[in-house]
Amino acid sequence: MKKQKKVHQPHDKGYKYILAIKKEFIKLLKGFIKEKWVDTIEEENIVRIDKSFIDNHFQTKEADIVYRYKNGEDETIFYILLEHQSTVDNKMMFRLLTYMMEIWRYYLNENKISIAPQADEEEDKSTERKPFKIPAIIPIVLHTGSQKWKAPTAFKEIIKESERFNEHIVNFKSLLIDTSVIGDEAFLKQKSVIALVMYLDKAKSFEDFLKKYPIIAMIYNQLSPQEKRMMTKWVNDIFKQRFDQKTVKKIERILQEKDPTEVKKMITNLERVIKREQDQRYNEGRQEGRQEGRQKGREEEKEETAITLYKMGLTLDQIAQGTRLDKEKLIELLKDVER
């Protein structure tokens, strides 16, 4: 296996940075994979394999992360492929198979297991031949693009006449985490760094960020210092891709604050920067008569945020603080909303 190359896609590099932490990897599994075996995975039995198995041609387009799970003498390998392409790739399953073959090749070399046929005279007659077995590989595609994943998730779907030959062809099915179809509440209920960045990653405009930040700020304060550092680093990296240079410099100055107690102040300042940029765009080339409509839109966004926070179990006081809505208005708004 060749030496691991640098991930050139900052977006995928950000996710790989977070999922390299075992706790976050397990939270991803338990939060978004609906399989019975997920509950049996224990952190002390998991070890990350610090290698990339992606073909050189795709190193700049996708990233991967690999974990080995030991359960007694049994071994399982979890292989996560990180995809952030704007278009869904129909060749994904074929590439997954080639990456899995590389993982098995790595396993055989690491354990000094030869697949060459053994002559009878080379065998030790006094010992019983052990059965040849390799670890299961569980492929998982984490798709964080804006479009819904519509490409095949089973290998036989890319094979001609697969139904005709059925059992006699190679087949496996990949697990898929498609953030484009997961609702906001599913991310927020997890209260993990990986869930929060997937939630925040869905914001593609200034308006989206303004809507999401009050919610992020409240959950952020419940994270550990290490989790806060991870979250701040990810936010900083992603902002560099999405905003103009002038805005990025302002955001960078705010995000340099490392003291966890200053997080709330940092986010408040960040909201002001984003809002100022937003208002500047609104004021250029728009008539003053549109102002009332924009204000109404902001109020509607605050009300939607309040409903989301209420369903998460926050108190009226906390919701009022996060949305800056009047408490009496909140009581009227939420009276018919079920938690």
Residue pairs with C-beta under 8 A, 6 or more apart in sequence:
1 51
1 53
1 102
1 105
1 106
1 109
2 56
4 50
4 51
4 52
5 52
5 56
5 59
7 13
7 16
7 52
7 59
7 63
8 59
8 60
9 60
9 61
9 62
9 63
9 84
10 237
10 238
10 240
10 241
11 84
11 144
11 237
11 238
11 241
12 62
12 63
12 82
12 84
13 63
13 237
14 197
14 233
14 234
14 237
14 238
15 63
15 82
15 142
15 144
15 194
15 197
16 63
16 64
16 65
16 82
17 230
17 233
17 234
18 24
18 193
18 194
18 197
18 230
18 234
19 25
19 28
19 65
19 80
19 194
20 48
20 65
21 193
21 230
22 43
22 46
22 48
22 67
23 43
24 192
24 193
24 194
24 230
25 46
25 48
25 65
25 67
25 78
25 80
25 194
26 41
26 43
26 46
27 190
27 192
27 194
27 195
28 80
28 142
28 177
28 192
28 194
28 195
29 38
29 41
29 78
30 38
30 39
30 41
31 186
31 190
31 192
31 194
31 195
32 177
32 182
32 186
33 140
33 175
33 177
35 175
40 71
41 69
45 69
45 70
45 71
46 67
46 68
46 69
47 67
47 68
47 70
48 65
48 66
48 67
48 68
49 66
49 67
49 68
49 77
49 106
51 66
51 106
52 59
52 63
52 64
53 64
53 66
53 79
53 99
53 102
53 103
53 106
54 62
54 63
54 64
54 81
54 99
55 95
55 98
55 99
58 95
61 85
62 81
62 82
62 83
62 84
62 85
63 81
63 82
64 79
64 80
64 81
64 82
64 99
65 80
65 82
66 77
66 78
66 79
66 80
66 103
67 77
67 78
68 75
68 76
68 77
68 78
68 135
69 75
69 76
69 77
69 78
74 135
75 135
76 135
76 136
76 137
76 138
77 103
77 107
77 135
77 136
77 137
77 138
78 137
78 138
78 140
79 96
79 99
79 100
79 103
79 137
79 138
79 139
79 140
80 140
80 141
80 142
81 92
81 95
81 96
81 99
81 139
81 140
81 141
81 142
82 142
82 144
83 89
83 92
83 141
83 142
83 143
83 144
83 145
84 143
84 144
84 145
85 145
86 145
86 146
86 147
87 145
87 147
88 143
88 145
88 147
88 148
88 149
88 150
88 151
89 95
89 151
90 151
90 152
90 158
91 158
92 141
92 151
92 152
92 174
93 151
93 152
93 153
93 154
93 155
93 157
93 158
93 174
94 155
94 158
96 139
96 141
96 155
96 174
97 155
97 170
97 172
100 137
100 139
103 137
104 134
104 137
107 113
107 134
107 135
108 114
108 115
108 134
113 132
115 132
123 129
138 175
139 172
139 174
139 175
140 174
140 175
140 176
140 177
141 149
141 153
141 174
141 175
141 176
141 177
142 177
142 179
143 149
143 176
143 177
143 178
143 179
143 180
144 179
144 198
144 201
145 180
146 180
146 204
147 180
148 178
148 180
148 181
149 176
149 178
149 180
149 181
152 158
153 173
153 174
153 176
154 171
154 172
154 173
154 174
155 170
155 171
155 172
155 173
156 162
156 169
156 170
156 171
159 169
159 170
159 171
162 169
162 171
179 198
179 201
179 202
180 202
182 198
184 199
184 202
184 308
185 308
185 311
185 312
187 195
187 196
187 198
187 199
188 195
188 196
188 199
188 215
188 219
188 308
188 312
189 195
189 312
190 196
191 219
191 222
191 223
192 227
193 223
193 227
193 230
193 231
193 234
196 216
196 219
196 220
196 231
197 231
197 234
197 235
199 212
199 216
200 212
200 216
200 235
200 238
201 238
202 208
203 209
203 211
203 212
204 242
206 274
206 275
206 277
206 278
207 278
207 301
209 274
210 271
210 274
210 275
210 278
210 298
210 301
211 301
211 304
211 305
213 267
213 270
213 271
214 305
214 322
214 323
215 305
215 308
215 309
215 322
216 267
217 263
217 264
217 267
217 268
217 322
218 309
218 314
218 318
218 322
220 228
220 231
220 263
220 267
221 263
221 264
223 231
225 260
228 260
228 263
229 258
232 255
232 258
232 263
235 255
236 251
236 252
236 255
239 248
239 251
239 252
239 255
240 248
243 251
243 277
247 273
247 274
247 277
250 273
251 270
251 273
254 266
254 269
254 270
254 273
255 266
255 270
257 263
257 265
257 266
282 290
282 291
282 294
302 323
302 324
302 325
303 323
303 325
303 333
305 322
305 323
306 319
306 323
306 325
306 330
306 333
306 334
307 333
307 334
307 337
309 318
309 319
309 322
309 323
310 319
310 334
310 337
310 339
311 337
311 338
311 339
313 339
314 322
316 327
316 330
316 331
316 334
317 327
319 325
319 330
320 326
320 327
320 330
323 330
325 333
